């Protein structure tokens, strides 16, 4: 009887080893990615403060904090601000903000080829259809204000959209991820999570 138990335990462990691969990842990379990788390079923060019915939204700081969050968290998404003293190189990512109206989007990402033609869906409706050279994120003050997002949540929106530029698609399997577009704000996944960081560090 003891021998049977040992054999059964061995079989169960063998099945589990096959069924659950070690080093399994949950992040979802796009099939296409940024040509030449994310870095080295520069980013250009064009987001600006916006007065929405008397409330100031410092979108420049929101975007800057998002770039910094990725740069600190990863080994690959560590671009330099184009306005930094002595910064030279290719501007790979730009950020923008405005009152884009009631469009049910806090923000979106767009990718562009070498001819500056967008290669993904309108307002980020789909991922890239080819490899791309540069990207831009857009932050919508209207929908953020109407949803009463706080600073950390607005920064998370920018972090999420930058994740698309880095090459990550939406991730919805329940793993903690700022790329889960359904629950990242409600679950408090407001900064790059381990899965997001592994994704960026492994796809570029």
Residue pairs with C-beta under 8 A, 6 or more apart in sequence:
25 195
25 198
25 199
25 202
26 171
26 173
26 175
26 177
26 195
27 168
27 171
27 175
27 177
27 179
27 195
27 196
27 198
27 199
27 202
28 168
28 169
28 170
28 171
28 179
28 199
29 167
29 168
29 169
29 199
29 202
29 203
30 127
30 128
30 167
30 168
30 169
31 127
32 119
32 127
32 128
32 129
32 130
32 131
32 132
33 128
33 131
33 132
33 167
33 203
33 204
34 92
34 111
34 131
34 132
34 133
34 134
34 135
34 165
34 166
34 167
34 204
35 114
35 131
35 132
35 133
36 133
37 76
37 204
38 76
38 77
38 79
38 92
38 166
38 167
38 200
38 204
39 76
39 77
39 78
39 79
39 92
40 79
40 80
40 89
41 79
41 80
41 89
41 90
41 91
41 92
41 93
42 79
42 80
42 81
42 82
42 87
42 88
42 89
42 90
42 91
42 92
43 67
43 79
43 80
43 81
43 82
43 91
43 92
43 93
43 94
43 95
44 81
44 82
44 83
44 91
44 93
44 94
44 95
45 60
45 63
45 64
45 67
45 81
45 82
45 83
45 94
45 95
46 94
46 95
46 96
46 97
47 59
47 60
47 62
47 63
47 64
47 95
47 96
47 97
47 139
48 59
48 60
48 97
49 56
49 57
49 58
49 59
49 60
50 56
50 57
50 59
50 97
50 98
50 99
50 141
51 57
52 99
52 141
52 142
52 145
53 145
55 145
57 97
57 141
57 144
57 145
57 154
58 151
59 97
59 139
59 141
59 154
60 97
62 97
62 139
62 151
62 154
62 155
62 157
62 158
63 95
63 97
63 137
63 139
63 158
64 81
65 155
65 158
66 95
66 155
66 158
66 159
66 162
67 79
67 81
67 93
67 95
67 162
69 155
69 159
69 191
69 192
70 77
70 78
70 159
70 162
70 163
70 166
70 192
70 200
71 77
71 78
71 79
73 191
73 192
73 196
73 197
74 192
74 197
74 200
74 201
75 201
76 166
76 200
76 201
76 204
77 162
77 166
77 200
79 92
79 93
80 87
80 89
81 87
82 91
91 134
92 133
92 134
92 135
93 134
93 135
93 136
93 137
93 162
93 165
94 134
94 135
94 136
94 137
95 136
95 137
95 138
95 139
95 158
96 136
96 137
96 138
96 139
97 138
97 139
97 140
97 141
98 138
98 140
98 141
99 140
99 141
99 142
100 138
100 140
100 141
100 142
100 143
101 140
101 142
102 142
102 143
102 146
103 123
103 140
103 142
103 143
104 143
105 123
105 124
105 140
105 143
106 139
106 140
106 143
106 144
106 147
106 149
106 154
106 157
107 137
107 138
107 139
107 140
107 157
107 158
107 160
107 161
108 123
108 124
108 137
108 138
108 161
109 120
109 124
109 135
109 136
109 137
109 138
109 161
109 162
109 164
109 165
110 118
110 120
110 123
110 124
110 135
110 136
110 137
110 138
111 118
111 119
111 120
111 128
111 132
111 134
111 135
111 164
111 165
112 118
112 119
112 132
112 133
112 134
112 135
112 136
113 119
113 130
113 131
113 132
113 133
114 133
116 134
119 128
119 129
119 130
119 132
120 126
120 127
120 128
120 129
120 132
121 127
123 138
124 161
124 164
127 164
127 169
135 164
135 165
136 165
137 158
137 161
137 162
137 164
137 165
138 161
139 154
139 157
139 158
139 161
144 153
144 154
144 157
149 157
149 185
152 190
153 185
153 190
155 190
156 178
156 184
156 185
156 189
156 190
156 191
157 185
159 178
159 190
159 191
159 192
160 178
160 179
160 181
160 184
163 178
163 179
163 192
163 196
163 200
164 179
166 200
166 203
166 204
167 199
167 200
167 203
167 204
168 179
168 196
168 199
168 200
168 203
169 179
170 179
170 180
170 181
171 177
171 179
171 180
171 195
171 196
172 180
172 181
172 182
175 193
175 195
176 187
176 189
176 193
176 194
176 195
177 184
177 189
177 193
177 195
177 196
178 184
178 189
178 190
178 191
178 192
178 193
178 196
179 196
179 199
180 187
180 189
183 189
184 190
192 200
